[in-house]
Amino acid sequence: MLSAGVDVPNLPNNLVEALAGEGAAIAQSQPVVGLWPVSLSGALEAFLAKGGRALYGFADHVSARQITLAPPLLNVNRPDDLPG
């Protein structure tokens, strides 16, 4: 499953290929941008059942690879966050 936030306007065209590989992978600067094997659904259920909520925490729990994307992904929450 691919996840991405709606506040990341500069997702690369090759995002899936950049994150593809063994196990889960997240964008280093934006952990909501990730590729999650469906086989991790049980691990996610267990993580949530134990009170886990943080995406970084789940990524650590499943040893997700952190991938550096270039250019860095933007996080746009307000107009001032847009590049000039």
Residue pairs with C-beta under 8 A, 6 or more apart in sequence:
1 35
1 36
1 37
1 38
2 15
2 16
2 19
2 34
2 35
2 36
3 32
3 33
3 34
3 35
3 36
4 11
4 15
4 32
4 33
5 30
5 32
5 33
5 75
7 75
7 76
7 77
8 30
8 32
8 33
8 73
8 74
8 75
8 76
9 74
9 76
10 71
10 73
10 74
11 33
11 73
12 18
12 69
15 33
15 69
16 35
18 67
18 69
19 25
19 26
19 27
19 33
19 34
19 35
19 67
20 35
21 65
22 65
23 37
23 62
23 63
23 64
23 65
24 34
24 35
24 36
24 37
24 40
24 59
24 62
24 63
24 64
24 65
25 34
25 35
25 64
25 65
25 66
25 67
26 32
26 33
26 34
26 55
26 59
26 64
26 65
26 66
26 67
27 33
27 34
27 66
27 67
27 68
27 69
27 73
28 66
28 67
28 68
28 69
29 68
29 69
29 72
29 73
29 75
30 73
30 75
31 55
31 56
31 59
32 55
33 73
34 55
34 59
34 64
40 62
43 58
43 61
43 62
44 58
47 57
47 58
47 61
52 58
52 61
58 64
59 66
74 81
74 82
74 83
75 81
76 82
